[in-house]
Structures are given as structure tokens and as C-alpha cells.
Amino acid sequence: METAEPSAVDLPDRISGNDLDLEEKIRTVLHNNSETANLTGLHLAVRDGVVFLTGHVRTRSDIAIIDEMLRDMQHIVDVRNYLEVVSNR
């Protein structure tokens, strides 16, 4: 009986960690940027290289900054931005 080593199995990109790695990189970039570090109502997920943003921010400028930052990053296929502007949060 032949057994396969787990390290020798080819997994699809979405399973092999690329989306999770990209999500972690995005979180780090947003956290380390002075304009986005304080955004606490932001939620993100990555599926097959597509970034999904949900939640709330204080201004339209916040949305524009996040959108521009993400579109400049490598390995992001698309950004689906569902952020809402909500004041007094």
C-alpha cells in the first residue's frame, strides 16, 4: 500500500494558504498605516484573490484610502468594497 506524504499533495491555491496569507498581509498593511490603523469597524475576507470589505468607517476618505492601498497590492484580483460611512461610531 502506497502512502502519500502530506507535503507532496498539491492543493488548490485557495486551500494552500494563499488567500489566508494575503488576508494576513492586508491586515498588517492596514494596521501599520497611520491613516487606517484606527479603523475598528472594518471586516475583510479573501476568496480566490478577491478581497471583500464590509463594516463601517467614519468618512468617504477612509474608503478611498483603503481602496487605493489594496488596489496597489500584488496578488489581489479584485476589491469588493461594501463599506458604509457611519458617523458617531
C-alpha positions as semicolon CSV with decimal commas, in nm:
position;residue;x (nm);y (nm);z (nm)
1;M;0,000;0,000;0,000
2;E;0,138;0,336;-0,105
3;T;0,104;0,637;0,123
4;A;0,140;0,993;0,012
5;E;0,331;1,245;0,215
6;P;0,110;1,539;0,311
7;S;0,377;1,779;0,184
8;A;0,366;1,615;-0,159
9;V;-0,006;1,671;-0,217
10;D;-0,090;1,959;-0,449
11;L;-0,371;2,172;-0,313
12;P;-0,567;2,439;-0,498
13;D;-0,444;2,794;-0,432
14;R;-0,749;2,886;-0,226
15;I;-0,678;2,596;0,011
16;S;-0,299;2,605;0,021
17;G;-0,297;2,924;0,224
18;N;-0,256;3,191;-0,041
19;D;-0,586;3,360;0,050
20;L;-0,507;3,336;0,420
21;D;-0,157;3,472;0,363
22;L;-0,295;3,758;0,156
23;E;-0,558;3,835;0,420
24;E;-0,290;3,847;0,689
25;K;-0,073;4,074;0,472
26;I;-0,368;4,311;0,416
27;R;-0,442;4,326;0,789
28;T;-0,076;4,404;0,859
29;V;-0,063;4,678;0,595
30;L;-0,382;4,840;0,725
31;H;-0,267;4,814;1,087
32;N;0,073;4,966;1,014
33;N;-0,061;5,263;0,818
34;S;-0,129;5,573;1,027
35;E;-0,440;5,656;0,822
36;T;-0,603;5,315;0,865
37;A;-0,466;5,179;1,194
38;N;-0,758;5,317;1,396
39;L;-1,035;5,167;1,181
40;T;-1,209;4,921;1,411
41;G;-1,533;4,862;1,220
42;L;-1,363;4,711;0,918
43;H;-1,401;4,342;0,830
44;L;-1,230;4,167;0,543
45;A;-1,215;3,829;0,378
46;V;-1,023;3,700;0,077
47;R;-1,157;3,435;-0,159
48;D;-0,958;3,333;-0,467
49;G;-0,767;3,663;-0,453
50;V;-1,082;3,877;-0,432
51;V;-1,095;4,100;-0,124
52;F;-1,437;4,153;0,035
53;L;-1,466;4,456;0,265
54;T;-1,762;4,502;0,497
55;G;-1,836;4,711;0,800
56;H;-1,831;5,082;0,867
57;V;-1,587;5,371;0,856
58;R;-1,619;5,736;0,955
59;T;-1,563;5,907;0,619
60;R;-1,567;5,853;0,244
61;S;-1,199;5,942;0,257
62;D;-1,137;5,630;0,468
63;I;-1,297;5,419;0,197
64;A;-1,088;5,582;-0,075
65;I;-0,764;5,534;0,120
66;I;-0,835;5,166;0,184
67;D;-0,941;5,105;-0,174
68;E;-0,629;5,268;-0,315
69;M;-0,399;5,080;-0,077
70;L;-0,550;4,744;-0,167
71;R;-0,556;4,801;-0,541
72;D;-0,182;4,876;-0,526
73;M;-0,103;4,542;-0,358
74;Q;0,019;4,240;-0,553
75;H;-0,189;3,922;-0,581
76;I;-0,522;4,099;-0,530
77;V;-0,752;4,009;-0,818
78;D;-1,034;4,248;-0,728
79;V;-1,171;4,451;-0,436
80;R;-1,540;4,427;-0,349
81;N;-1,600;4,722;-0,123
82;Y;-1,922;4,711;0,079
83;L;-1,806;4,958;0,346
84;E;-2,057;5,209;0,478
85;V;-1,994;5,556;0,614
86;V;-2,139;5,588;0,962
87;S;-2,068;5,890;1,179
88;N;-2,050;5,894;1,560
89;R;-1,921;5,539;1,599
